[in-house]
Amino acid sequence: MNKIWFFNDEAFNRLCDLMYIVSPSMEENAMANYLRQYWMSLGASVKTDVMGNVHASFKSQETLNIGIVAHMDTVAVQITKILSNGLLQMRHIGLKPHTLLGQSMKVLTKNGIIDGIIGFDPTSQYSQPKGLVDEDLWMDIGASNYDQAKKMVEIGDLAVFAPRVVEMGQGFICGTAIDDRIGLFVLNECMRWFSVNSVSANLHFMGSVQEEVGLRGASILAANTPMDACFVIDVDYATDTPTPHDNQMGVLCMGQGIGMHVKSDNNPVLRRICKEVADGEGISYQLSLGRFIYGGTDGASLQIQQKGIATVNINIPCRYMHSPIEMCNKQDVENAIHLLVAVIRELAKHNQNSFIPGID
C-alpha cells in the first residue's frame, strides 16, 4: 500500500488538541467552536444549524454529494440534586456506575469548568448484593454545604471524565473519549487532504451533536444536506480481549485494519465498493457485525432520512469503550484515512450516485 498519510508527531499533536476539549452530549459548543475555526482555516464554507451540528463543505460544479460524519459529543453525567452537605447526585449519559468509581471529572458550569471527583463508600460498596447502581455514587466538588455548592453548580450541569491522552507501546493510543475524538480526527485529516487535492464532487464534512442520547443531531444534518452517500466515522468494540463476544459481534482486532459493518444500517452497494477499493489499494479492513443488527451509530439515523441515504460505517477498533480510558491503534487510523480518500476519489471518478441494492 502506498500510504498517502502517516501518523507522525505533528498529526498526534493535532489529535491531542481534540482530546482535551470538553464536549459532553447536549453541550458540544467548545468542540463546535474549535472545528469551525479549524475548518475555515482550510478554506471550507462552514455553517451551524439550530441543533448545534457543524457542517463544512468544498463545492464543485458536479452533482455528486458525499458526506463524512463524526459525532462531537462524549458520554457524561448530569447533576440532578445538590445535597445539604454539598455533595451532588447525578444521572449518567452513556455510562455505567462501575466506570465512575473514584474518577476525576470536569464539570461545565455557568462560571466555567471546575473539578469534581466521583465519591463512593469504600467500606460497603463491594459487599452490596444488589450490585453497584447510580444511587451508590455521588460527586464531590469540594463544597462544605448546600449554599457553597449552589454557588458553584446548577441542576442540569454536565460533567465528563477529566481529559487525558498518552501513547503506549507500539502504536497504541490511550485516552479519554476516543469515542469519537478519533472519528473527528480522521474526518479532519481527510479534510486537510481534500483541501489541497480537489475531486469532482461536493464534499460535506460534518460534526454531529447528541449521538450518545439517541443519534439526534445526525437526522437534522441529513435533512439540511443533500447526500448521495455518507461515511460515518466512529469506533467499534474490539473483540481481542479475554471476554471477546466475537460469537455475537464477529472478530475485530486492533491494529489489523478498520472495521466495516455488515448490518442493516449500512448500504450493501457502498460497502462493496469500499471493499473493492480496499482490496485494490492493499488497505487492511475487517468485516464486523457491531453490537446490534441495527443502531448504535449516526449511520442508523442518516440512512432513513430524506428519500434514503447510502451509508457505511468506517470503524476504528476500540477497547474499553465508554470508560475513563479507551484505546485504539495508529495503524487502523492510517487505514481509515487512506480508505476514505481512495473511495471518495473512486466515487467521484465515476460520478457514482446510485447505490440501489440488486441493480448493477
Protein Blocks (a to p, Z undefined) as FASTA:
>chain_A
ZZfbdcdfklmmmmmmmmmpccdehiamlmmmmmmmmmmmnopacdddfkopacdddddf
bfbdcdddddfbdcddddfbdcfkopacdddehiafklmgopacddddfkbccddddddd
fklmmmpmnbpafklpccdehiabfklmmmmpcehiacddddddddehjhiacdehklam
kmmmmmmmmmmmmmmmccdddddddddehklnoolmmmmmmmmpccfbdcdddddddfbb
fblolmmnopadehiapaddddfkbcfklmmmmmmmmmmnopacdddebjbfgghiaklm
mmmgcjbpaddddddddehihiabdcddfklmmmmmmmmmmmmmmmmmnopabfcehiZZ
